[in-house]
Amino acid sequence: MYVCVCKAVTDTQIREAAQDGARTLKDLRRDLGVTRDCGRCASCAHECLREAHGEQPKPGKVMRKAA
């Protein structure tokens, strides 16, 4: 699924970036351009990154698709 529509970044690309060492949104921004334009993808990108590292979503957080 597309996480960042502005830069056409998918959840698969975020998982791959995590495998290559990305740990933070700052890393994703540097590597993929996530959050660089409108920033609406930040929470979804962060949750994808957490899941890629095997972390559980925070209670009450619902991952939603980017518009």
Stockholm file with secondary structure:
# STOCKHOLM 1.0

chainA/1-67         MYVCVCKAVTDTQIREAAQDGARTLKDLRRDLGVTRDCGRCASCAHECLREAHGEQPKPGKVMRKAA
#=GR chainA/1-67 SS CEEETTTTEEHHHHHHHHHTTCCSHHHHHHHHCTTSSSCTTHHHHHHHHHHHTTCCCCTTCCCCCCC
#=GC SS_cons        CEEETTTTEEHHHHHHHHHTTCCSHHHHHHHHCTTSSSCTTHHHHHHHHHHHTTCCCCTTCCCCCCC
//
